[in-house]
Amino acid sequence: RLRADFVANASHELRTPLASLVGFVETLRGPARDDTAARERFLAIMAEQAGRMARLVDDLLSLSRIEMNEHRAPTNPVDIGNVLQAVADTLEQRAAARQMHFEFKLPADLAPVLGDSDELTQVFQNLFDNAIKYGAAGTAIEVAGFASSKLLPSGRPGPRNAAVAIAVRDHGPGIPRDFLPRLTERFYRVDPARSRELGGTGLGLAIVKHIVSHHRGALDIDSELGQGSVFTVHLPVATGA
């Protein structure tokens, strides 16, 4: 049932932009063949729809790749502070376009985590990008790091792993609490129209959830209407690093 629902949802997400592309191609080859203004307008829309399909395919491939490796947890020590700063640097201009900025509260002695730096980059790219999209213009995106109170499964007999927590807070409209348990479902959107308008595929938080699971970590989501949302990722400490 899950597989059938996933295929149906993926097909639906691809069908709309594909139908738009087919329709515009037919128009450009027919009635709008010699209409320069219409051609430029239609080509811009076609580029947008093709980009939407490309993002969706990229996210689907990411999910597939993560799921194939989910049984084997990463074992390399990663400086999570460096990962967070690198991701913020790549998104700084996008944040500035909405008069937003990143505020980091990371202790100097923040422990390294067990992980895969590429996958963790993908996690925080998704979380930072969502904060830029859904946070209020002119506000800060707050990123805090601290020792987590959670004890994570180690995958081996014996004591559970200590954890580091990274919390990403936005100052957007918030999310009704009834919706929070479903946020990491594939293709689930609180506001489908706005999500698509902002370029979302409906898979970002599903990817975050699967990567965190691959790392034997945990994801907490909290939100209050009118106050914003906090996404907290708990990752196992690299012991002995």
N, C-alpha and C positions, 0 to 999 in steps of 0.2 A: 504493500500500500504506500509506504514512504517513497519507494523508488518510483512508483507510478505518479504520485503527486509531484515529485521533483521534476520528472520529465515533462509533465503537463505544465507546471509553472515556468520551466525554462523555455518551453516551446511558446508559451503565451508572451513571455518577455521578448523573445526574438521576433515573433510574428508581427508585432505592431511597427517597429522600425523597418522591418523588411518590406511590409506592405507599403509603407510610405515611400521607400526607395523605388519600388516597382512602379508605383503610381506616378512619381515625378519623372522617372525615365520615360515612361510612355508619353507624358505631357510634353517633355522636351523634344521628343522625336516627332511629335505631332503638332498640336495647336500653338505651342510656345517656341517652335523651331526658330523663328526669326524675331522673337521678342527678347531683346537684350536685357531689359530690366527684370522680366520674369525669370529669365535664365539665371541671372546672378542670385536672385532671391531663392530660387529652387535649389541651386547648387549649394548654397549656404546651409539650407535645411538638410539636404542629403548628407553633407559632411558631418553635421551634428548627429544625424541618425546612425550613420556608419560608425562614428566614434562611440555612440552608445552601445552598439552591438559589439565593437571591439573590446570595450571595458567589460561587458558581460561575459564574453568568451574568456578573457584573461582571468576573471574571477572564478569562473567554472573550472578552468585548468588549475588554478591555485588550490581550490578545494579538493580536486581529485588528487593532486600531488601530495597535499598534506595528509589526506586520508590514507594513502598508500603507505606512508611512513609513520602513522600514528602509533603503531605498536612499539616503536623503538624511540625512547626518549633521548634528546640531545644530552651530551656529556661534557661539552666544552665550557670553560669559564668565559663569561661575557661581561664586559664593563657596561652595565646598563645605562650609566650616565652618559657615556659617549654615544650610545645608540640614540638616546632621547635628544641629545643636542644636535646630532646629525640630521635626524628627522625634522626637527624644528627649523634647522637652517634651510632645508629644501622647501619648506612650506611658509617661510617667513614672508615672501612677497605676496602670496595668496592671502595671508592673514592681514598684511598691511593694506591690501586693497579694501578691506572692510574695517580699517582703523582698529585692528585687533593686534595683540602682542602676546608673547609667551612669558609667563612668570614661573621660574623654576625655584623650587624649594627642595634641594637635594643635599643631604649631609655629605661632608667631605669623606667620611668613612663608610659611605654606602657600600655594602658588600657586593661583590660580583655574583652573578647568577649562573646557574647551569642552563645553557641554551644554545640556540642557533641564531647568530646575529642577523642573518637575512630574514628569518621568520619573525624575529622580534621587531625588526624594522617595519615589516609589513603590519604587525599588530598596531604599533604606535602611529604609523602613517594613517591607518584607518581611523583610530581614535582622535588624532589631532585634526584630521580632515573633517570628521563629523563635528568636532567642536567649532571649527571655522564656519562650516555650513549652517549649523543650527544655533550657535551662540549669538547673542545680540551684538550688533555692530558697535565698535568702540569699547568693547570689554576685554578683559584678560582671559587667556586660557591658562589655568593654573595647573602646574605639574609638580606633584609632591612625591618624594620618596621616603620610605621609613621602614623600620623592622615590622614585619607583619606578625599579628597574633595567631595566624593560622599555622598549623603543622601539616605539611603536605606529604602524601604518600611517596616513599622513596623507591618503590618498585622492588625492594629487597626486604627480607626479614630484618627486624630490628627497629631502631628508633625512626620516627618520621622526620622529614627534612624541615629545618627552619626555612623561613621565607622572607623575601623582600616584597614590599607592596609599592606599586606605582599608581597613584591616583591622578586621573585627568578630569578636571572640573571645567565645565562651561557655565556661562551665565545667560542661557537661553530661556525659552518659555517653560521648559520642563516637560516631563512625560507623565501622563496619568499612571498611577501605580498599577492599575489593572493590566496595563500593557507591558509592564516590565518583564514578566516571565517569558514573553513571546519574542522579545527583541532579537534574540540570537537565532530565531528560526529562519531558514532560507526563504528569501523573497518576502518576508513579513515587513510591512511598513506601517508606521503609525499614521502617516499622511502620504499616501501613495502619489498623489499628484505633485506635491512639493518635492518629494524625494526624486522623482523622475526629472522634474524641472531643474534640480540641482545636480543632476548627473549621476544619481545613485543607482546601483544595480540591485539593491535589496539583499546583497550577499556579504557586505563588509563585516557586519558583526558575527555572521556565521563563520567567516574566515577567522576572525579574532578568537571566537570560542574554540574552534578546532586547533588552532596553533597553541593556545593556552593549555588545552587538554594534552596535546602532543608533548608539552613541556612538563606535564604532571603538575600544572599550576591550577589556579582558580580565578574566576572572574566574578566580581560583584558589581551590580548596577543599582544605583540609588538616584532618585529624582524627586523633586518637589515642584509642583506647578508654580510658575512665577519666579522660581529661584534658580533653576538650572539643573544639570545632571552631573553625576560623578561616576566614572567608570574606573574601577580599581582592579588592577592585574596583580595577582600574587604569584611569585616565581620562586623556585627552590634556590637556596643559597648554595654557591659552589664551595663546599667545605674544604678547608685546607688551602684555599687560594689566597 
